[in-house]
């Protein structure tokens, strides 16, 4: 199998179901796939495509194109947990990790393969969405691809393609990330292991922008007990009040901070390495992106909070 597509779904109504169908239809229409793709996993010869939809609404009774396998995991939904389930139940050399609120544009996969053929060592690829301002800035540079690890500029968590063998290096997705900050953890993991993330300019996948999230609504998750979910004076000065808009933002941020260290020190370090890419080798990055090293650098340079918040959940 060449490519496995893993699509996460929460089909809570007909509108979301139709959105799922649109994503699937656009996928099959986007390339001239092998005629046997998706028909069976037992053919003696390799096929090009398999599609696995992981449905977290166990009451959903919707049916899909016969080329799509549908699984309803028993486990509680988690972004990384379901991606790991998808990895265990697919066999492609490349794996596309996808939300259901996307539309695949013609030639998106061929464009990734052209870059891969030219640069065999690349393993992690991101399509573009030209409606994203920062991605549009990268497109305007007129290159076939760019390398970078900036969220929403070089990467978007709603669709990314990794060669399966990358997991031999990084292990499985960290399942403590149920949704919020999962994309940041993915990028930090690539940084830690000095693995290039490649934004492929000719590969486009349109994002419909959080259709399900808007249906569920976030206002009910606003933080009202600010003593339970505190922000320090330093964080307030850094304009992080938005963490109180949704307690899941807050928990994701604290989770990321506990794993990787001070955000602002990491941002400085990220910019420094982008300016000196010769430092992007594993012995160096595994030292620099160690959370204890980041915490030490943050204290030395004065970008850390002198009185950091210790959130009890972590």
C-alpha positions as CSV (number, residue, x, y, z in Angstrom):
1,X,0.0,0.0,0.0
2,X,1.4,3.4,-1.0
3,X,-0.8,5.9,0.9
4,X,-3.1,5.5,3.9
5,X,-5.6,8.3,4.6
6,X,-6.9,8.5,8.2
7,X,-9.9,10.8,8.6
8,X,-11.2,11.7,12.0
9,X,-15.0,12.2,12.2
10,X,-17.6,13.2,14.7
11,X,-20.7,12.9,12.5
12,X,-23.2,14.4,14.9
13,X,-25.8,15.4,12.2
14,X,-26.5,15.2,8.4
15,X,-24.5,18.4,7.7
16,X,-21.3,16.8,9.1
17,X,-22.0,13.6,7.2
18,X,-22.3,15.6,4.0
19,X,-19.0,17.3,4.8
20,X,-17.4,13.9,5.3
21,X,-18.7,12.7,1.9
22,X,-17.4,15.9,0.3
23,X,-13.9,15.2,1.7
24,X,-14.0,11.6,0.5
25,X,-15.4,12.4,-2.9
26,X,-12.7,15.1,-3.4
27,X,-10.0,12.7,-2.3
28,X,-11.0,10.1,-4.9
29,X,-11.4,12.7,-7.6
30,X,-8.1,14.4,-6.8
31,X,-5.8,11.9,-8.5
32,X,-6.0,9.0,-11.0
33,X,-5.6,6.4,-8.3
34,X,-4.9,2.8,-9.0
35,X,-8.2,1.2,-10.1
36,X,-8.0,-1.3,-7.2
37,X,-7.3,1.3,-4.5
38,X,-9.5,0.8,-1.5
39,X,-11.2,-2.3,-2.8
40,X,-9.4,-4.9,-0.7
41,X,-6.3,-5.2,1.6
42,X,-5.6,-8.7,0.4
43,X,-4.6,-8.2,-3.2
44,X,-1.2,-9.8,-4.1
45,X,0.0,-6.6,-5.8
46,X,0.4,-3.2,-4.2
47,X,-2.4,-0.7,-4.5
48,X,-2.0,3.0,-4.1
49,X,-4.6,4.1,-1.6
50,X,-6.6,3.0,1.4
51,X,-9.0,5.2,3.4
52,X,-9.9,4.7,7.0
53,X,-12.6,6.9,8.7
54,X,-12.5,6.8,12.5
55,X,-15.9,7.7,13.8
56,X,-16.2,8.9,17.4
57,X,-20.0,9.1,17.4
58,X,-20.9,5.5,18.0
59,X,-24.6,6.2,17.3
60,X,-23.8,7.4,13.8
61,X,-25.4,5.1,11.3
62,X,-24.1,6.7,8.1
63,X,-22.7,4.7,5.2
64,X,-19.9,5.8,2.8
65,X,-18.2,4.9,-0.4
66,X,-17.4,1.2,-0.5
67,X,-13.7,2.1,-0.8
68,X,-13.8,3.6,2.7
69,X,-13.4,1.5,5.8
70,X,-15.2,2.8,8.9
71,X,-14.1,2.0,12.4
72,X,-15.8,3.1,15.7
73,X,-13.1,2.7,18.4
74,X,-14.2,1.8,21.9
75,X,-11.7,4.2,23.3
76,X,-12.6,7.7,24.3
77,X,-11.8,10.2,21.5
78,X,-8.4,11.8,21.6
79,X,-6.7,13.4,18.6
80,X,-3.5,11.5,19.0
81,X,-5.1,8.4,20.5
82,X,-7.3,8.0,17.3
83,X,-4.3,8.7,15.1
84,X,-2.4,5.9,16.8
85,X,-5.4,3.6,16.3
86,X,-5.3,4.6,12.6
87,X,-1.6,3.8,12.4
88,X,-2.3,0.3,13.9
89,X,-5.0,-0.4,11.3
90,X,-3.4,0.8,8.1
91,X,-0.4,-0.3,6.1
92,X,0.6,2.5,3.7
93,X,4.2,3.6,3.3
94,X,2.9,7.1,3.7
95,X,0.1,8.2,6.1
96,X,-2.1,11.3,5.7
97,X,-3.6,12.4,9.1
98,X,-6.7,14.4,8.3
99,X,-9.7,16.2,9.8
100,X,-13.0,15.7,8.1
101,X,-13.5,19.4,7.3
102,X,-11.2,19.5,4.3
103,X,-11.4,19.3,0.5
104,X,-8.6,17.7,-1.4
105,X,-7.6,19.7,-4.5
106,X,-6.5,18.0,-7.8
107,X,-2.9,16.9,-7.8
108,X,-2.3,17.4,-4.1
109,X,-0.7,13.9,-3.7
110,X,1.3,14.0,-6.9
111,X,2.9,17.3,-5.9
112,X,4.1,15.7,-2.6
113,X,5.5,12.7,-4.5
114,X,7.4,15.0,-6.9
115,X,9.2,16.6,-4.0
116,X,9.8,13.2,-2.4
117,X,11.4,11.9,-5.6
118,X,13.7,14.9,-5.8
119,X,14.6,14.7,-2.1
120,X,14.3,11.1,-0.9
121,X,15.4,12.0,2.7
122,X,12.3,14.1,3.3
123,X,9.7,12.2,5.4
124,X,7.2,14.8,6.6
125,X,5.0,16.9,4.3
126,X,2.3,19.5,4.7
127,X,-0.1,20.7,1.9
128,X,-1.0,24.4,1.7
129,X,-4.2,26.3,2.0
130,X,-3.7,29.5,0.1
131,X,-6.5,31.2,2.2
132,X,-4.1,31.1,5.2
133,X,-2.2,34.4,5.2
134,X,1.1,33.0,6.5
135,X,1.0,30.1,4.0
136,X,0.1,32.5,1.2
137,X,3.4,34.4,2.1
138,X,5.3,31.2,1.7
139,X,3.6,30.5,-1.7
140,X,4.5,34.0,-2.9
141,X,8.2,33.1,-2.6
142,X,7.8,31.1,-5.8
143,X,9.6,27.9,-4.6
144,X,8.4,24.3,-5.0
145,X,8.7,23.8,-1.2
146,X,9.9,25.4,2.0
147,X,11.2,23.8,5.1
148,X,10.0,25.1,8.5
149,X,8.2,24.2,11.7
150,X,6.0,27.2,12.3
151,X,2.4,26.4,12.9
152,X,0.0,27.8,10.3
153,X,2.9,28.9,8.2
154,X,4.6,25.6,7.3
155,X,2.2,23.2,8.9
156,X,-1.5,22.8,9.7
157,X,-2.8,19.9,11.9
158,X,-5.9,19.5,9.8
159,X,-3.9,17.6,7.1
160,X,-0.3,16.4,7.1
161,X,1.5,13.4,5.5
162,X,4.3,11.5,7.2
163,X,6.2,8.6,5.9
164,X,5.5,5.6,8.2
165,X,9.1,5.0,8.9
166,X,9.3,8.3,10.8
167,X,7.6,6.6,13.7
168,X,10.6,4.3,14.1
169,X,12.4,7.4,15.2
170,X,9.8,9.4,17.2
171,X,7.6,6.5,18.5
172,X,3.9,6.9,18.7
173,X,1.9,10.1,19.0
174,X,1.7,11.4,22.6
175,X,-1.9,10.5,23.7
176,X,-2.0,13.0,26.5
177,X,-2.9,15.5,23.7
178,X,-6.6,14.9,23.1
179,X,-7.0,17.9,20.7
180,X,-5.7,21.3,21.9
181,X,-1.9,21.8,21.3
182,X,-1.6,18.5,19.5
183,X,-0.3,20.3,16.4
184,X,2.3,22.1,18.5
185,X,3.4,18.9,20.0
186,X,3.8,17.3,16.6
187,X,6.0,20.2,15.5
188,X,8.1,20.2,18.6
189,X,8.6,16.4,18.2
190,X,10.0,17.0,14.7
191,X,12.2,19.8,16.0
192,X,13.5,17.6,18.8
193,X,14.5,14.9,16.3
194,X,15.8,17.4,13.7
195,X,13.3,16.1,11.1
196,X,12.4,18.6,8.4
197,X,8.8,19.5,7.9
198,X,8.3,20.3,4.3
199,X,5.5,22.7,3.1
200,X,4.8,21.5,-0.5
201,X,3.6,24.6,-2.4
202,X,1.9,22.6,-5.3
203,X,-0.1,20.5,-2.9
204,X,-3.3,22.1,-1.8
205,X,-6.0,20.9,0.6
206,X,-8.7,23.4,1.5
207,X,-9.8,23.7,5.2
208,X,-13.4,24.5,5.9
209,X,-12.5,25.8,9.3
210,X,-13.8,24.0,12.4
211,X,-17.3,23.2,11.3
212,X,-17.8,20.6,14.0
213,X,-16.2,22.8,16.7
214,X,-18.5,25.6,15.9
215,X,-21.5,23.3,16.2
216,X,-20.4,22.0,19.6
217,X,-19.6,25.6,20.7
218,X,-16.9,26.7,23.0
219,X,-18.6,29.3,25.2
220,X,-19.6,26.6,27.7
221,X,-15.9,25.9,28.3
222,X,-15.0,29.5,29.3
223,X,-13.0,29.6,32.5
224,X,-15.0,31.1,35.4
225,X,-12.9,29.8,38.3
226,X,-9.7,31.7,37.7
227,X,-8.2,30.5,41.0
228,X,-8.4,26.9,39.8
229,X,-6.9,27.9,36.4
230,X,-4.5,30.7,37.3
231,X,-2.4,32.9,35.1
232,X,0.7,34.6,36.6
233,X,1.4,38.3,36.3
234,X,4.1,37.5,33.8
235,X,1.6,35.5,31.6
236,X,-0.9,38.3,31.9
237,X,1.7,40.8,30.7
238,X,2.4,38.4,27.8
239,X,-1.3,38.7,26.8
240,X,-2.3,35.1,27.5
241,X,-5.7,36.0,28.8
242,X,-7.1,34.1,25.8
243,X,-6.3,30.9,27.7
244,X,-9.4,31.6,29.8
245,X,-11.6,31.6,26.8
246,X,-11.7,27.8,26.8
247,X,-10.4,25.7,29.6
248,X,-9.2,23.2,26.9
249,X,-6.9,25.9,25.6
250,X,-5.6,26.4,29.1
251,X,-5.0,22.7,29.7
252,X,-3.3,22.2,26.4
253,X,-1.0,25.1,27.0
254,X,0.0,23.8,30.4
255,X,0.5,20.3,29.1
256,X,2.8,21.7,26.4
257,X,4.7,23.8,28.9
258,X,5.2,20.9,31.2
259,X,6.6,18.7,28.4
260,X,8.7,21.1,26.4
261,X,9.4,24.1,28.7
262,X,8.8,27.8,28.4
263,X,7.0,28.9,25.3
264,X,8.7,32.2,24.7
265,X,12.2,30.6,25.1
266,X,11.2,27.9,22.6
267,X,10.1,30.6,20.2
268,X,13.4,32.4,20.5
269,X,15.2,29.1,20.0
270,X,13.1,28.2,17.0
271,X,14.0,31.5,15.3
272,X,17.6,31.0,16.1
273,X,17.8,27.6,14.6
274,X,15.9,28.7,11.5
275,X,18.6,31.3,11.0
276,X,21.3,28.7,11.5
277,X,20.0,25.5,9.9
278,X,23.4,23.9,10.2
279,X,22.4,23.5,13.9
280,X,19.4,21.3,12.9
281,X,21.1,18.0,13.6
282,X,19.9,15.5,16.1
283,X,22.7,15.7,18.7
284,X,22.2,19.4,18.9
285,X,18.4,19.6,18.9
286,X,18.0,16.9,21.5
287,X,20.1,19.0,23.8
288,X,18.6,22.4,23.0
289,X,14.9,21.2,23.1
290,X,15.3,19.3,26.4
291,X,12.8,21.0,28.7
292,X,15.3,21.4,31.5
293,X,17.8,23.1,29.1
294,X,15.0,25.4,27.9
295,X,14.0,26.2,31.4
296,X,17.6,27.1,32.3
297,X,18.0,29.2,29.2
298,X,14.7,31.0,30.0
299,X,15.9,31.9,33.5
300,X,19.3,33.1,32.2
301,X,17.8,35.3,29.4
302,X,14.9,36.5,31.6
303,X,12.0,35.3,29.4
304,X,10.6,32.9,32.0
305,X,8.2,33.7,34.8
306,X,10.0,34.1,38.1
307,X,6.9,32.6,39.8
308,X,5.6,29.9,37.3
309,X,2.2,28.4,37.8
310,X,2.2,24.8,38.8
311,X,-1.0,23.4,37.5
312,X,-2.1,20.4,39.6
313,X,-3.2,18.3,36.6
314,X,0.4,17.9,35.6
